[in-house]
Amino acid sequence: MIKDNQKYFNRLQVVLDGLVIIISYLIAWYNMMIKATSPETGAGVLPPEVYMMALVILAPFFLLLYYACNLYTPKRVQGRRLEGSNIVKANTLGCLIFMAVLYLLHQGDVSRRLIAVFFMLNVALTFAERNIVRMVLMNARRIGLNQKHVLMVGYSRAAEEYIDRIVQNPQWGYKVMGILDDNVPPGTLYRNIEVLGFTESLGYILEGNHPDEIAITLGLSEYAKLERIVAMCEKSGVHTKFIPDYSKIIPTKPYTEDLLGLPVINIRHVPLSNTFNMLVKRVMDFFGALAAIVLFSPVMLITAILIKATSKGPLIFRQERVGLNNVPFQMYKFRSMEVQTKKAERKGWTVKNDPRVTKVGKVIRRTSIDELPQLFNVLKGDMSLVGPRPERPQFVEKFREEIPRYMVKHQVRPGMTGWAQVNGYRGNTSIKKRIDHDLYYIENWTIGLDVKILFLTVFKGFINKNAY
């Protein structure tokens, strides 16, 4: 069973990580020795045995940090990005502590170059080594090796969604042994997974079989049985997890509170409701907008001249949009259409070959240059560099009735670009898909995610095939 295998995999992973740490350190030390002849480096003044003694302490210390940073949890559904960030976190912390210890011990002669090269090498090689291990395990699971056997209790919408994901991702290595349920007759199949019997037979089935895991997937109407079933699962000693039948309500990362021993689940966790996170994002927005204004000032100047030279009307188009906490604000854009009355402007979205769009307007809309004045909205605090795109009040009223959870997007500042936009949901695309991406961003916000979105915007967010 996988429980036995996991123990050996973890030991092997520790050995591989230890080898990478040693190799990275030795390469860094060798690189330092080559440069030691340079008088300005100040390196290499200590004998080799001092550096080797430091390695004897450093290697196990870094492995302990890896353990503390959750780098020895199963890789089945852990993403590369999370693992990579944990590797960087552990190495950064390790090197900082190492330098602090050197300072306290007055070991100023230890090469700082060695530490810097070791850090970069160890992060890169550890990430590469772990991705190789991940690929080997994924390929093994695809052919039926290293499987985790799961028994499910309860046939519900949550059960079907769970099975769907397992079937679609064979690299996870999950194998469902069957389902127990009191409402669906035994022998019923869902994606070749059989209902084995009733929940009362759970104890008997656990005696004759040895699942690695039990997944409780009861329907909402059967939660009265939950306490009894959990007690039976716990009695067996098998690892048990609960998959709620209300995933459409509870987010993927719910925020829980302890109210004197009573667990309280918040329906929506918004990291940007935290004052520190909000302040960090605001500082990044302010200085990022200033830098972008300086960088794009030649483009904005040329655009302004072309607009004024080719059509009559104001240079900047102001339009009311709904922002943070449902508060309306005036959003700025370069004017890309002929001047219209307020009534005509409210009619709807721009369509393909719209006669209202000017010749210059077609170019600046397709390349998103018309959005650059929103950098001043960011400076004012109406918008952020990254966030859900703001919409006009009449469409907000329409979508709030038609699309579930639409109004959640207004719990954060709207952005010039966002997770939906870099994934192709701009212009004439699915509003529902756009909201799904906005909600993912809101619930999973990090500085790293903002940087990733800005990076992707540069390469695939400016040119918009759906901009008419």
C-alpha distance (Angstrom), angle and dihedral (degrees) to the residues before:
residue distance angle dihedral
M1 . . .
I2 3.77 . .
K3 3.82 93.7 .
D4 3.79 89.8 68.9
N5 3.80 93.1 42.2
Q6 3.81 93.1 49.3
K7 3.80 90.6 59.6
Y8 3.81 91.2 55.7
F9 3.81 92.7 43.2
N10 3.80 90.5 53.5
R11 3.81 91.2 50.1
L12 3.80 90.8 48.7
Q13 3.81 90.3 48.6
V14 3.82 90.8 52.8
V15 3.82 90.5 50.8
L16 3.84 92.0 49.0
D17 3.80 92.0 47.4
G18 3.80 90.1 48.6
L19 3.80 91.1 51.9
V20 3.80 91.1 49.7
I21 3.81 91.1 50.5
I22 3.82 91.2 50.3
I23 3.83 93.6 45.6
S24 3.82 92.3 47.2
Y25 3.79 91.2 49.6
L26 3.80 93.9 47.3
I27 3.82 92.2 48.8
A28 3.81 89.5 48.8
W29 3.82 90.4 48.6
Y30 3.82 92.1 48.2
N31 3.80 90.1 48.9
M32 3.81 89.2 51.0
M33 3.81 92.0 50.1
I34 3.80 90.8 52.7
K35 3.81 90.0 53.0
A36 3.82 93.0 41.6
T37 3.79 92.4 92.6
S38 3.80 89.6 65.3
P39 3.84 106.3 96.3
E40 3.81 94.6 -147.2
T41 3.82 95.6 58.1
G42 3.76 96.7 65.9
A43 3.81 88.7 -153.8
G44 3.75 131.8 130.8
V45 3.80 95.5 38.8
L46 3.80 91.3 120.8
P47 3.81 120.3 73.8
P48 3.84 118.3 -104.8
E49 3.82 93.2 -111.1
V50 3.83 89.9 64.9
Y51 3.80 91.1 56.7
M52 3.81 91.5 44.6
M53 3.82 90.9 50.9
A54 3.80 88.5 52.3
L55 3.82 88.8 52.9
V56 3.81 90.8 54.6
I57 3.82 88.4 59.5
L58 3.80 97.1 34.7
A59 3.82 98.8 55.6
P60 3.84 98.5 57.4
F61 3.81 90.3 38.6
F62 3.81 91.3 56.6
L63 3.82 91.2 46.8
L64 3.82 88.7 55.0
L65 3.80 89.1 51.3
Y66 3.81 89.7 50.5
Y67 3.79 88.9 53.8
A68 3.81 91.4 48.1
C69 3.83 90.0 50.8
N70 3.84 92.7 54.8
L71 3.79 95.5 -108.3
Y72 3.80 92.9 138.7
T73 3.79 98.1 58.2
P74 3.85 117.4 111.8
K75 3.82 113.7 -76.1
R76 3.81 96.6 -145.4
V77 3.78 98.4 108.4
Q78 3.81 101.0 2.3
G79 3.79 109.6 118.0
R80 3.80 125.4 -126.0
R81 3.79 90.9 -122.7
L82 3.81 93.2 56.6
E83 3.79 91.8 45.5
G84 3.82 91.1 47.6
S85 3.81 92.5 50.6
N86 3.81 90.2 49.5
I87 3.82 90.1 51.4
V88 3.81 91.0 51.9
K89 3.81 91.0 45.0
A90 3.82 93.7 51.1
N91 3.81 93.7 45.9
T92 3.80 93.8 45.8
L93 3.78 91.7 50.1
G94 3.82 91.7 44.8
C95 3.80 94.8 51.1
L96 3.81 92.5 45.5
I97 3.81 91.3 51.5
F98 3.83 90.0 45.5
M99 3.82 91.2 53.6
A100 3.82 91.3 45.2
V101 3.81 90.7 53.2
L102 3.81 90.8 49.0
Y103 3.80 89.7 51.6
L104 3.82 92.9 49.4
L105 3.81 90.8 48.1
H106 3.83 90.6 47.5
Q107 3.80 91.0 -122.0
G108 3.79 96.0 151.6
D109 3.80 93.3 151.2
V110 3.82 94.4 69.3
S111 3.79 108.0 109.5
R112 3.81 114.7 -103.0
R113 3.78 87.2 -164.0
L114 3.81 89.3 62.0
I115 3.82 90.7 53.6
A116 3.81 93.0 48.4
V117 3.81 94.6 47.5
F118 3.81 91.1 43.9
F119 3.82 90.9 52.4
M120 3.80 94.5 51.0
L121 3.80 94.4 42.7
N122 3.79 95.0 45.3
V123 3.81 93.6 50.3
A124 3.82 92.6 47.5
L125 3.81 97.0 43.1
T126 3.82 94.6 42.8
F127 3.79 90.6 51.0
A128 3.83 90.6 48.0
E129 3.82 93.0 46.4
R130 3.79 92.9 49.4
N131 3.79 92.4 48.1
I132 3.80 89.9 52.9
V133 3.82 89.4 51.0
R134 3.81 89.5 47.1
M135 3.83 91.9 52.0
V136 3.82 92.4 47.8
L137 3.82 91.7 50.5
M138 3.81 92.9 45.4
N139 3.80 91.9 51.9
A140 3.81 90.5 47.0
R141 3.80 91.1 52.1
R142 3.79 91.9 48.8
I143 3.81 89.9 60.8
G144 3.81 93.8 46.2
L145 3.82 102.5 -93.8
N146 3.82 126.5 125.8
Q147 3.82 92.4 20.4
K148 3.81 124.6 175.8
H149 3.82 109.5 -142.8
V150 3.80 114.7 -142.5
L151 3.81 130.0 -168.8
M152 3.82 114.5 -158.4
V153 3.80 124.6 -149.7
G154 3.80 113.5 -159.3
Y155 3.79 133.3 25.1
S156 3.80 109.6 -127.5
R157 3.77 143.6 125.6
A158 3.82 87.2 -80.7
A159 3.83 89.8 53.3
E160 3.81 92.3 53.1
E161 3.81 92.6 47.0
Y162 3.81 90.2 49.0
I163 3.81 91.9 50.3
D164 3.82 91.2 45.8
R165 3.79 91.5 57.0
I166 3.80 93.3 46.0
V167 3.81 92.1 50.4
Q168 3.81 91.7 47.0
N169 3.83 92.3 49.8
P170 3.82 109.2 45.9
Q171 3.82 88.8 161.9
W172 3.81 88.0 74.5
G173 3.80 88.0 68.6
Y174 3.83 98.3 -136.9
K175 3.79 118.3 150.3
V176 3.81 117.2 -171.1
M177 3.80 110.4 -143.8
G178 3.80 93.6 -165.4
I179 3.81 146.1 -69.2
L180 3.80 132.8 -90.3
D181 3.80 116.8 -153.1
D182 3.81 138.9 155.2
N183 3.82 98.6 -148.2
V184 3.80 104.1 43.7
P185 3.83 116.6 68.5
P186 3.83 117.8 -113.4
G187 3.79 112.8 -97.8
T188 3.82 93.9 40.2
L189 3.81 110.7 138.0
Y190 3.78 130.6 -148.5
R191 3.80 113.8 -177.9
N192 3.83 89.1 -21.9
I193 3.81 92.4 -53.1
E194 3.80 112.1 123.5
V195 3.80 132.1 -140.9
L196 3.83 99.7 -125.0
G197 3.80 100.7 -168.9
F198 3.80 145.3 -67.5
T199 3.80 127.7 -33.1
E200 3.82 90.0 -111.3
S201 3.82 88.2 70.4
L202 3.82 92.5 59.4
G203 3.80 94.2 103.4
Y204 3.81 92.4 48.4
I205 3.82 93.1 48.8
L206 3.80 91.6 48.0
E207 3.79 89.8 54.4
G208 3.81 93.8 52.7
N209 3.80 96.5 39.1
H210 3.78 134.3 41.7
P211 3.80 110.4 -143.3
D212 3.78 118.7 -175.8
E213 3.77 91.5 -141.9
I214 3.81 142.4 11.1
A215 3.80 118.8 -143.6
I216 3.82 114.8 -160.5
T217 3.80 107.0 -150.8
L218 3.81 102.4 164.3
G219 3.79 120.1 162.5
L220 3.80 118.6 -111.0
S221 3.81 92.1 -104.5
E222 3.81 91.3 58.3
Y223 3.80 100.5 52.5
A224 3.82 89.4 111.7
K225 3.84 86.1 76.0
L226 3.79 93.0 51.8
E227 3.81 98.3 92.9
R228 3.83 93.0 49.8
I229 3.82 93.2 46.8
V230 3.80 93.4 47.1
A231 3.83 89.5 50.9
M232 3.83 90.5 52.9
C233 3.81 91.8 48.0
E234 3.80 92.9 48.0
K235 3.80 90.4 48.5
S236 3.80 89.5 57.0
G237 3.81 91.8 55.3
V238 3.82 91.2 -131.3
H239 3.79 117.2 138.6
T240 3.81 107.3 -101.3
K241 3.79 130.7 -162.6
F242 3.79 131.2 -175.3
I243 3.80 122.2 -137.4
P244 3.84 107.7 -167.1
D245 3.78 121.0 -138.4
Y246 3.80 91.8 -134.3
S247 3.81 102.7 69.4
K248 3.81 89.2 137.4
I249 3.80 88.4 65.6
I250 3.81 105.5 33.8
P251 3.84 114.4 61.0
T252 3.81 123.3 -124.9
K253 3.81 90.5 -104.3
P254 3.82 105.9 35.7
Y255 3.78 118.9 -167.3
T256 3.81 111.4 -129.9
E257 3.79 130.2 -165.3
D258 3.80 130.5 -162.5
L259 3.81 109.1 -131.4
L260 3.82 99.6 -171.1
G261 3.80 91.3 -51.7
L262 3.81 95.5 -34.9
P263 3.84 111.2 113.6
V264 3.81 112.3 -134.5
I265 3.81 118.8 -166.1
N266 3.79 117.1 -154.8
I267 3.79 111.7 -142.5
R268 3.79 93.0 -136.8
H269 3.81 129.2 24.7
V270 3.81 111.7 -157.2
P271 3.83 111.3 -176.2
L272 3.81 90.0 -164.1
S273 3.81 90.5 63.8
N274 3.81 84.4 74.5
T275 3.82 109.1 97.4
F276 3.81 94.4 -138.2
N277 3.82 93.1 49.6
M278 3.79 90.1 46.8
L279 3.82 91.4 51.0
V280 3.82 93.1 47.9
K281 3.81 91.7 50.2
R282 3.81 92.2 46.4
V283 3.82 92.1 51.8
M284 3.81 90.4 48.3
D285 3.82 90.3 48.7
F286 3.80 94.2 49.4
F287 3.78 97.8 49.4
G288 3.80 92.3 36.2
A289 3.82 90.7 54.3
L290 3.82 91.5 48.2
A291 3.80 91.2 51.3
A292 3.82 91.8 46.6
I293 3.82 92.1 50.0
V294 3.82 90.2 54.0
L295 3.81 91.8 44.3
F296 3.80 96.1 47.9
S297 3.81 98.1 35.3
P298 3.87 93.1 105.4
V299 3.83 90.3 51.5
M300 3.81 91.7 47.6
L301 3.81 91.7 47.7
I302 3.83 93.3 51.4
T303 3.83 90.6 45.3
A304 3.80 91.5 51.2
I305 3.81 91.6 51.5
L306 3.82 92.7 48.5
I307 3.81 93.5 48.6
K308 3.79 92.5 49.8
A309 3.82 92.4 45.2
T310 3.82 96.7 49.4
S311 3.83 106.6 38.4
K312 3.78 141.2 22.9
G313 3.75 121.4 -113.7
P314 3.80 141.1 59.1
L315 3.79 121.1 -31.9
I316 3.81 95.2 -133.9
F317 3.80 123.3 51.6
R318 3.80 114.5 -149.1
Q319 3.78 120.3 -159.5
E320 3.80 131.8 175.2
R321 3.82 113.9 -114.2
V322 3.80 132.8 172.9
G323 3.79 114.9 -111.5
L324 3.79 142.3 169.6
N325 3.83 114.0 -9.7
N326 3.85 89.8 4.0
V327 3.82 91.2 -69.5
P328 3.84 112.7 148.4
F329 3.81 120.7 -130.3
Q330 3.80 138.5 174.9
M331 3.81 111.2 -99.7
Y332 3.82 118.5 -156.5
K333 3.79 127.2 -137.7
F334 3.79 135.7 159.8
R335 3.81 106.1 -97.7
S336 3.81 108.1 -103.5
M337 3.83 99.4 168.4
E338 3.75 138.6 58.3
V339 3.80 113.1 -88.9
Q340 3.83 110.6 -83.4
T341 3.76 137.3 -172.7
K342 3.80 117.7 -102.5
K343 3.81 89.8 -110.2
A344 3.82 93.4 53.7
E345 3.77 91.5 45.4
R346 3.82 91.9 57.2
K347 3.81 94.2 54.9
G348 3.79 97.5 95.1
W349 3.77 148.5 -82.8
T350 3.76 124.5 -28.2
V351 3.82 113.1 -93.8
K352 3.79 131.7 -151.1
N353 3.82 112.8 -71.5
D354 3.81 89.4 7.9
P355 3.85 106.3 -175.7
R356 3.80 90.8 -144.6
V357 3.84 92.6 68.0
T358 3.81 114.7 93.4
K359 3.82 124.1 -135.8
V360 3.79 91.4 -105.7
G361 3.81 88.2 42.7
K362 3.81 92.3 60.3
V363 3.80 90.8 57.0
I364 3.79 98.5 43.7
R365 3.81 92.5 45.2
R366 3.80 93.0 49.8
T367 3.83 91.3 49.1
S368 3.85 95.2 38.8
I369 3.82 90.9 -121.9
D370 3.81 87.5 130.3
E371 3.83 88.0 67.5
L372 3.84 95.4 59.6
P373 3.85 95.7 92.8
Q374 3.81 86.5 65.3
L375 3.80 85.7 78.0
F376 3.81 84.4 79.5
N377 3.83 89.1 52.7
V378 3.80 86.0 55.2
L379 3.81 91.4 51.4
K380 3.81 90.2 50.6
G381 3.80 91.6 50.5
D382 3.82 96.6 -116.2
M383 3.79 91.0 113.2
S384 3.79 142.4 18.6
L385 3.80 129.4 -134.8
V386 3.82 88.1 -115.5
G387 3.79 127.7 30.1
P388 3.81 143.4 90.1
R389 3.79 112.0 -42.4
P390 3.84 112.7 -105.7
E391 3.79 120.5 -118.4
R392 3.80 135.4 -153.1
P393 3.86 117.1 -92.3
Q394 3.83 94.9 -112.6
F395 3.80 91.7 54.4
V396 3.81 91.9 45.0
E397 3.80 88.8 56.7
K398 3.80 90.4 48.2
F399 3.81 97.2 46.8
R400 3.80 96.1 43.3
E401 3.81 88.0 66.2
E402 3.81 96.6 40.9
I403 3.81 104.7 38.9
P404 3.81 122.1 53.0
R405 3.82 115.3 -125.9
Y406 3.81 91.9 7.7
M407 3.81 93.1 135.2
V408 3.82 92.8 56.6
K409 3.82 88.2 81.6
H410 3.81 89.1 71.6
Q411 3.80 91.6 66.1
V412 3.83 88.1 84.4
R413 3.79 133.9 41.1
P414 3.82 113.9 -84.8
G415 3.78 116.0 -111.9
M416 3.78 141.9 -139.0
T417 3.80 87.7 -128.5
G418 3.77 133.1 9.4
W419 3.80 149.2 179.1
A420 3.82 90.9 -85.6
Q421 3.80 92.8 51.5
V422 3.82 96.4 50.8
N423 3.82 88.0 49.2
G424 3.80 91.4 57.2
Y425 3.83 101.0 -97.7
R426 3.78 100.6 130.0
G427 3.78 132.7 121.0
N428 3.79 115.1 -9.5
T429 3.82 97.7 13.0
S430 3.82 136.2 113.0
I431 3.80 111.8 -56.9
K432 3.81 90.3 -160.0
K433 3.82 92.3 54.7
R434 3.78 89.0 47.0
I435 3.80 91.5 53.5
D436 3.83 91.3 47.3
H437 3.81 89.0 56.2
D438 3.81 91.8 44.7
L439 3.81 90.7 52.6
Y440 3.80 90.8 49.4
Y441 3.81 89.0 53.3
I442 3.81 93.3 47.1
E443 3.82 93.6 50.0
N444 3.81 96.5 41.0
W445 3.81 102.2 37.6
T446 3.80 118.0 153.6
I447 3.79 132.6 154.1
G448 3.80 86.6 -111.6
L449 3.81 91.3 56.5
D450 3.82 90.2 51.2
V451 3.81 90.8 50.9
K452 3.81 90.5 47.9
I453 3.83 91.7 51.6
L454 3.81 92.3 48.4
F455 3.81 89.5 48.9
L456 3.82 91.9 49.7
T457 3.82 90.6 46.3
V458 3.79 90.3 60.1
F459 3.81 91.7 55.0
K460 3.80 104.0 34.4
G461 3.78 109.5 1.3
F462 3.81 103.4 72.0
I463 3.81 99.5 59.3
N464 3.80 108.4 65.3
K465 3.81 118.5 -171.8
N466 3.83 89.2 -171.4
A467 3.83 94.1 56.8
Y468 3.80 109.9 105.1
